[in-house]
């Protein structure tokens, strides 16, 4: 048996500890003082990990050779600063990367190397063939999307994302990669040429014809609805699989997680985000269902549905930007009772320091989280050790 295989087996025998995470958005990375304040706030609240947004609008908040860097990189490296402050406090650091969403500002990016300008043909299109990259802010809001969204049907999109994640994992001492917006924005987008061609090759049907005369949400040709839904989900899952493979090669000890729509049925049906299958296939180490509802009854329903299968791979996500901590912890408590691995709070940037003691009391202090062995990596290691 190789040294790596032995180390993995030893790690697998450890006692699990709950994940006590915060999401930290990029607007907290503007200054070193701001970073220090937020990292210290996380530690004071009893957290043992931070999921920090290092690629939001297609820009790197770290030193990158692959994508344009955010303006602050002229003076300091935000991700390096987070690591510098977090490590002595015993905090894990996971790099949060927006997978498909690439631009949501009112004006275009200035750098011609930005994916929006360099690859305008890589973006999702609506039923009429218009690219989401051309939508104004007002049109995005009317269409129910955040902004310009890359298409998982484009091979370059998948390989670019995998390369970005591998670069991060190779160059920084991070604990994990965390994918956000790893989904379709809604059923009205996904009709770009590559997606249409792929579906036509597998079914002999142009997906645009499925919706003619029936609006934008349901196919008009009987029997094709499931085929279209399965096809879209396969493209998103294929993207996750590509990232997983890249990480196993570049940094096998770095975990892969995803922020996902909380309702498992709606996640698959409406957003092509088949996160239950990702867990079953071992493509991701854990998911963070974004249960941001302020309705306590709905929070209870989501706590049950998200933990109904493989609860030990669920880090239940709650929000404090839209409600009190006490309200947010209603669903969190039930999720933990149902076996969830831990809780992730959105966001550290909006967390009230006055709630530090209450959250720390709720969380307890059981040490760093335990992340189960990546089954695919173990199988590879076992083969090499024979």
LUMGU-79672 format. One record per residue (C-alpha): residue number from 1; x, y, z. Coordinates in steps of 0.05 Angstrom, whole numbers. Layout:
BEGIN
+-------+--------+--------+--------+
| pator |     px |     py |     pz |
+-------+--------+--------+--------+
|   NUM |      X |      Y |      Z |
...
+-------+--------+--------+--------+
! end
This chain:
BEGIN
+-------+--------+--------+--------+
| pator |     px |     py |     pz |
+-------+--------+--------+--------+
|     1 |      0 |      0 |      0 |
|     2 |     26 |     69 |    -18 |
|     3 |     38 |    123 |     33 |
|     4 |    -20 |    163 |      4 |
|     5 |    -68 |    104 |     10 |
|     6 |    -47 |     93 |     82 |
|     7 |    -57 |    166 |     99 |
|     8 |   -126 |    165 |     68 |
|     9 |   -146 |    104 |    107 |
|    10 |   -121 |    135 |    172 |
|    11 |   -160 |    199 |    157 |
|    12 |   -223 |    159 |    144 |
|    13 |   -221 |    130 |    214 |
|    14 |   -225 |    198 |    248 |
|    15 |   -285 |    223 |    287 |
|    16 |   -328 |    270 |    246 |
|    17 |   -338 |    342 |    269 |
|    18 |   -392 |    389 |    245 |
|    19 |   -380 |    442 |    192 |
|    20 |   -391 |    512 |    219 |
|    21 |   -382 |    555 |    158 |
|    22 |   -394 |    625 |    133 |
|    23 |   -400 |    648 |     61 |
|    24 |   -358 |    710 |     52 |
|    25 |   -374 |    750 |    -11 |
|    26 |   -323 |    789 |    -53 |
|    27 |   -346 |    857 |    -28 |
|    28 |   -310 |    840 |     37 |
|    29 |   -243 |    833 |      1 |
|    30 |   -232 |    905 |    -18 |
|    31 |   -183 |    922 |     38 |
|    32 |   -136 |    884 |     84 |
|    33 |   -170 |    915 |    145 |
|    34 |   -238 |    892 |    120 |
|    35 |   -213 |    821 |    110 |
|    36 |   -181 |    819 |    179 |
|    37 |   -245 |    844 |    212 |
|    38 |   -288 |    791 |    178 |
|    39 |   -241 |    733 |    190 |
|    40 |   -236 |    752 |    264 |
|    41 |   -312 |    758 |    266 |
|    42 |   -319 |    687 |    238 |
|    43 |   -271 |    660 |    291 |
|    44 |   -306 |    698 |    347 |
|    45 |   -372 |    667 |    325 |
|    46 |   -345 |    596 |    332 |
|    47 |   -337 |    582 |    257 |
|    48 |   -287 |    531 |    233 |
|    49 |   -289 |    549 |    160 |
|    50 |   -299 |    606 |    110 |
|    51 |   -323 |    598 |     39 |
|    52 |   -294 |    661 |      7 |
|    53 |   -316 |    687 |    -61 |
|    54 |   -253 |    692 |   -104 |
|    55 |   -285 |    692 |   -172 |
|    56 |   -351 |    728 |   -180 |
|    57 |   -360 |    768 |   -243 |
|    58 |   -308 |    730 |   -282 |
|    59 |   -251 |    764 |   -246 |
|    60 |   -199 |    735 |   -199 |
|    61 |   -192 |    760 |   -128 |
|    62 |   -125 |    723 |   -127 |
|    63 |    -64 |    721 |   -173 |
|    64 |    -85 |    685 |   -237 |
|    65 |    -54 |    670 |   -303 |
|    66 |   -120 |    649 |   -333 |
|    67 |   -171 |    705 |   -320 |
|    68 |   -169 |    780 |   -309 |
|    69 |   -153 |    802 |   -238 |
|    70 |   -196 |    847 |   -195 |
|    71 |   -171 |    918 |   -185 |
|    72 |   -144 |    906 |   -114 |
|    73 |    -92 |    857 |   -140 |
|    74 |    -51 |    918 |   -158 |
|    75 |    -38 |    927 |    -83 |
|    76 |    -49 |    861 |    -49 |
|    77 |    -74 |    789 |    -58 |
|    78 |   -142 |    781 |    -22 |
|    79 |   -142 |    705 |    -21 |
|    80 |    -72 |    703 |      7 |
|    81 |    -93 |    753 |     60 |
|    82 |   -153 |    710 |     81 |
|    83 |   -108 |    650 |     87 |
|    84 |    -56 |    689 |    126 |
|    85 |   -108 |    710 |    177 |
|    86 |   -151 |    647 |    178 |
|    87 |    -99 |    593 |    187 |
|    88 |    -74 |    615 |    256 |
|    89 |   -147 |    616 |    279 |
|    90 |   -158 |    544 |    257 |
|    91 |   -206 |    563 |    201 |
|    92 |   -213 |    523 |    137 |
|    93 |   -214 |    565 |     73 |
|    94 |   -254 |    543 |     12 |
|    95 |   -249 |    583 |    -53 |
|    96 |   -318 |    602 |    -79 |
|    97 |   -322 |    605 |   -155 |
|    98 |   -382 |    626 |   -196 |
|    99 |   -386 |    572 |   -249 |
|   100 |   -432 |    600 |   -303 |
|   101 |   -454 |    669 |   -281 |
|   102 |   -399 |    716 |   -307 |
|   103 |   -424 |    787 |   -308 |
|   104 |   -480 |    827 |   -275 |
|   105 |   -455 |    899 |   -273 |
|   106 |   -491 |    954 |   -310 |
|   107 |   -432 |    967 |   -356 |
|   108 |   -386 |    917 |   -392 |
|   109 |   -318 |    897 |   -364 |
|   110 |   -259 |    939 |   -385 |
|   111 |   -209 |    883 |   -396 |
|   112 |   -215 |    853 |   -466 |
|   113 |   -191 |    787 |   -437 |
|   114 |   -254 |    781 |   -396 |
|   115 |   -295 |    721 |   -419 |
|   116 |   -354 |    766 |   -436 |
|   117 |   -313 |    803 |   -488 |
|   118 |   -264 |    748 |   -508 |
|   119 |   -317 |    694 |   -518 |
|   120 |   -386 |    726 |   -528 |
|   121 |   -408 |    662 |   -565 |
|   122 |   -400 |    620 |   -502 |
|   123 |   -462 |    647 |   -467 |
|   124 |   -532 |    619 |   -458 |
|   125 |   -586 |    644 |   -505 |
|   126 |   -661 |    651 |   -498 |
|   127 |   -713 |    616 |   -540 |
|   128 |   -706 |    669 |   -594 |
|   129 |   -631 |    658 |   -598 |
|   130 |   -611 |    722 |   -562 |
|   131 |   -550 |    715 |   -518 |
|   132 |   -556 |    730 |   -443 |
|   133 |   -491 |    769 |   -453 |
|   134 |   -531 |    823 |   -490 |
|   135 |   -585 |    832 |   -437 |
|   136 |   -588 |    899 |   -400 |
|   137 |   -597 |    900 |   -324 |
|   138 |   -671 |    915 |   -332 |
|   139 |   -679 |    858 |   -381 |
|   140 |   -643 |    810 |   -335 |
|   141 |   -690 |    828 |   -279 |
|   142 |   -751 |    819 |   -323 |
|   143 |   -725 |    752 |   -348 |
|   144 |   -709 |    727 |   -278 |
|   145 |   -634 |    720 |   -288 |
|   146 |   -576 |    751 |   -250 |
|   147 |   -534 |    767 |   -311 |
|   148 |   -493 |    740 |   -369 |
|   149 |   -489 |    665 |   -360 |
|   150 |   -441 |    617 |   -393 |
|   151 |   -467 |    554 |   -427 |
|   152 |   -446 |    485 |   -402 |
|   153 |   -459 |    459 |   -473 |
|   154 |   -395 |    495 |   -496 |
|   155 |   -333 |    451 |   -485 |
|   156 |   -291 |    513 |   -474 |
|   157 |   -334 |    533 |   -415 |
|   158 |   -324 |    467 |   -380 |
|   159 |   -249 |    464 |   -392 |
|   160 |   -240 |    537 |   -372 |
|   161 |   -276 |    526 |   -306 |
|   162 |   -236 |    463 |   -291 |
|   163 |   -171 |    500 |   -306 |
|   164 |   -189 |    557 |   -260 |
|   165 |   -205 |    509 |   -203 |
|   166 |   -141 |    470 |   -214 |
|   167 |   -100 |    535 |   -214 |
|   168 |   -131 |    556 |   -148 |
|   169 |   -121 |    489 |   -116 |
|   170 |    -49 |    483 |   -141 |
|   171 |    -25 |    553 |   -123 |
|   172 |    -60 |    566 |    -56 |
|   173 |    -64 |    527 |      9 |
|   174 |   -139 |    521 |      7 |
|   175 |   -182 |    466 |     35 |
|   176 |   -234 |    464 |    -20 |
|   177 |   -264 |    491 |    -83 |
|   178 |   -337 |    513 |    -78 |
|   179 |   -378 |    522 |   -141 |
|   180 |   -436 |    570 |   -143 |
|   181 |   -484 |    584 |   -201 |
|   182 |   -471 |    513 |   -225 |
|   183 |   -540 |    511 |   -255 |
|   184 |   -585 |    540 |   -308 |
|   185 |   -618 |    607 |   -288 |
|   186 |   -687 |    582 |   -309 |
|   187 |   -722 |    543 |   -363 |
|   188 |   -723 |    602 |   -412 |
|   189 |   -649 |    599 |   -427 |
|   190 |   -605 |    545 |   -457 |
|   191 |   -621 |    551 |   -532 |
|   192 |   -552 |    571 |   -557 |
|   193 |   -527 |    535 |   -620 |
|   194 |   -483 |    485 |   -583 |
|   195 |   -540 |    463 |   -538 |
|   196 |   -589 |    457 |   -596 |
|   197 |   -539 |    418 |   -637 |
|   198 |   -524 |    369 |   -580 |
|   199 |   -597 |    355 |   -567 |
|   200 |   -612 |    347 |   -641 |
|   201 |   -556 |    296 |   -648 |
|   202 |   -584 |    254 |   -591 |
|   203 |   -658 |    259 |   -608 |
|   204 |   -666 |    285 |   -679 |
|   205 |   -706 |    343 |   -652 |
|   206 |   -687 |    417 |   -649 |
|   207 |   -706 |    438 |   -578 |
|   208 |   -732 |    505 |   -603 |
|   209 |   -789 |    468 |   -638 |
|   210 |   -810 |    437 |   -572 |
|   211 |   -833 |    503 |   -546 |
|   212 |   -866 |    534 |   -607 |
|   213 |   -936 |    556 |   -589 |
|   214 |   -929 |    535 |   -517 |
|   215 |   -892 |    592 |   -484 |
|   216 |   -823 |    586 |   -454 |
|   217 |   -830 |    535 |   -399 |
|   218 |   -861 |    470 |   -425 |
|   219 |   -848 |    430 |   -489 |
|   220 |   -906 |    425 |   -538 |
|   221 |   -884 |    357 |   -567 |
|   222 |   -909 |    299 |   -525 |
|   223 |   -857 |    254 |   -495 |
|   224 |   -798 |    301 |   -503 |
|   225 |   -802 |    339 |   -437 |
|   226 |   -761 |    289 |   -398 |
|   227 |   -710 |    282 |   -454 |
|   228 |   -699 |    357 |   -454 |
|   229 |   -694 |    361 |   -378 |
|   230 |   -646 |    302 |   -376 |
|   231 |   -603 |    332 |   -430 |
|   232 |   -595 |    398 |   -394 |
|   233 |   -580 |    364 |   -328 |
|   234 |   -527 |    321 |   -363 |
|   235 |   -491 |    384 |   -386 |
|   236 |   -487 |    413 |   -316 |
|   237 |   -467 |    346 |   -287 |
|   238 |   -414 |    339 |   -341 |
|   239 |   -385 |    405 |   -320 |
|   240 |   -381 |    383 |   -247 |
|   241 |   -349 |    318 |   -270 |
|   242 |   -296 |    356 |   -310 |
|   243 |   -278 |    399 |   -249 |
|   244 |   -275 |    337 |   -205 |
|   245 |   -227 |    303 |   -252 |
|   246 |   -182 |    364 |   -256 |
|   247 |   -179 |    369 |   -180 |
|   248 |   -163 |    296 |   -172 |
|   249 |   -104 |    307 |   -217 |
|   250 |    -79 |    374 |   -193 |
|   251 |    -96 |    372 |   -118 |
|   252 |   -128 |    307 |    -94 |
|   253 |   -132 |    331 |    -22 |
|   254 |   -175 |    391 |    -40 |
|   255 |   -250 |    380 |    -31 |
|   256 |   -304 |    400 |    -81 |
|   257 |   -370 |    427 |    -58 |
|   258 |   -428 |    465 |    -90 |
|   259 |   -480 |    516 |    -69 |
|   260 |   -546 |    488 |    -94 |
|   261 |   -619 |    505 |    -97 |
|   262 |   -648 |    477 |    -33 |
|   263 |   -710 |    440 |    -59 |
|   264 |   -682 |    377 |    -92 |
|   265 |   -740 |    369 |   -139 |
|   266 |   -741 |    441 |   -162 |
|   267 |   -665 |    442 |   -167 |
|   268 |   -667 |    387 |   -219 |
|   269 |   -732 |    406 |   -254 |
|   270 |   -724 |    482 |   -258 |
|   271 |   -648 |    492 |   -255 |
|   272 |   -618 |    426 |   -282 |
|   273 |   -579 |    420 |   -217 |
|   274 |   -580 |    345 |   -202 |
|   275 |   -542 |    351 |   -136 |
|   276 |   -569 |    287 |   -106 |
|   277 |   -539 |    249 |   -164 |
|   278 |   -473 |    287 |   -155 |
|   279 |   -470 |    262 |    -83 |
|   280 |   -489 |    191 |   -103 |
|   281 |   -436 |    190 |   -158 |
|   282 |   -383 |    219 |   -112 |
|   283 |   -372 |    280 |   -157 |
|   284 |   -376 |    328 |    -98 |
|   285 |   -356 |    320 |    -25 |
|   286 |   -414 |    360 |      2 |
|   287 |   -468 |    408 |    -19 |
|   288 |   -495 |    472 |     13 |
|   289 |   -570 |    477 |     -1 |
|   290 |   -587 |    551 |      0 |
|   291 |   -648 |    550 |     46 |
|   292 |   -655 |    625 |     52 |
|   293 |   -730 |    627 |     64 |
|   294 |   -757 |    671 |    120 |
|   295 |   -819 |    627 |    126 |
|   296 |   -809 |    580 |    185 |
|   297 |   -856 |    527 |    158 |
|   298 |   -819 |    526 |     92 |
|   299 |   -753 |    525 |    129 |
|   300 |   -776 |    462 |    164 |
|   301 |   -797 |    430 |     98 |
|   302 |   -730 |    445 |     66 |
|   303 |   -692 |    419 |    127 |
|   304 |   -727 |    352 |    117 |
|   305 |   -723 |    347 |     41 |
|   306 |   -649 |    367 |     37 |
|   307 |   -629 |    314 |     88 |
|   308 |   -675 |    258 |     65 |
|   309 |   -618 |    224 |     28 |
|   310 |   -544 |    226 |     47 |
|   311 |   -552 |    279 |    102 |
|   312 |   -479 |    271 |    122 |
|   313 |   -460 |    306 |     57 |
|   314 |   -505 |    365 |     69 |
|   315 |   -480 |    430 |     99 |
|   316 |   -547 |    466 |    107 |
|   317 |   -545 |    539 |     84 |
|   318 |   -584 |    593 |    120 |
|   319 |   -587 |    668 |    111 |
|   320 |   -580 |    726 |    160 |
|   321 |   -583 |    783 |    109 |
|   322 |   -659 |    778 |    107 |
|   323 |   -678 |    755 |    176 |
|   324 |   -654 |    750 |    248 |
|   325 |   -605 |    697 |    269 |
|   326 |   -658 |    667 |    314 |
|   327 |   -705 |    658 |    255 |
|   328 |   -650 |    630 |    210 |
|   329 |   -632 |    576 |    261 |
|   330 |   -702 |    546 |    261 |
|   331 |   -688 |    506 |    197 |
|   332 |   -615 |    497 |    216 |
|   333 |   -634 |    462 |    281 |
|   334 |   -680 |    413 |    246 |
|   335 |   -629 |    399 |    191 |
|   336 |   -577 |    381 |    244 |
|   337 |   -628 |    338 |    280 |
|   338 |   -638 |    301 |    214 |
|   339 |   -564 |    287 |    207 |
|   340 |   -537 |    346 |    167 |
|   341 |   -461 |    351 |    170 |
|   342 |   -464 |    424 |    189 |
|   343 |   -488 |    495 |    176 |
|   344 |   -465 |    550 |    129 |
|   345 |   -488 |    621 |    142 |
|   346 |   -498 |    673 |     87 |
|   347 |   -464 |    717 |     96 |
|   348 |   -405 |    736 |    139 |
|   349 |   -409 |    805 |    108 |
|   350 |   -479 |    817 |    135 |
|   351 |   -472 |    780 |    201 |
|   352 |   -486 |    823 |    262 |
|   353 |   -426 |    821 |    311 |
|   354 |   -477 |    825 |    368 |
|   355 |   -499 |    754 |    350 |
|   356 |   -429 |    724 |    360 |
|   357 |   -444 |    693 |    427 |
|   358 |   -511 |    666 |    406 |
|   359 |   -483 |    632 |    344 |
|   360 |   -423 |    605 |    381 |
|   361 |   -469 |    575 |    433 |
|   362 |   -511 |    544 |    379 |
|   363 |   -452 |    515 |    342 |
|   364 |   -411 |    491 |    399 |
|   365 |   -337 |    478 |    388 |
|   366 |   -323 |    407 |    363 |
|   367 |   -261 |    422 |    322 |
|   368 |   -249 |    423 |    247 |
|   369 |   -298 |    388 |    200 |
|   370 |   -286 |    317 |    177 |
|   371 |   -292 |    307 |    101 |
|   372 |   -303 |    235 |     80 |
|   373 |   -255 |    204 |     30 |
|   374 |   -267 |    218 |    -43 |
|   375 |   -288 |    148 |    -68 |
|   376 |   -260 |    159 |   -137 |
|   377 |   -193 |    180 |   -110 |
|   378 |   -191 |    120 |    -64 |
|   379 |   -205 |     73 |   -121 |
|   380 |   -149 |    104 |   -162 |
|   381 |   -102 |     99 |   -102 |
|   382 |   -121 |     27 |    -89 |
|   383 |   -105 |      8 |   -162 |
|   384 |    -37 |     42 |   -158 |
|   385 |    -20 |      6 |    -94 |
|   386 |    -31 |    -65 |   -121 |
+-------+--------+--------+--------+
! end
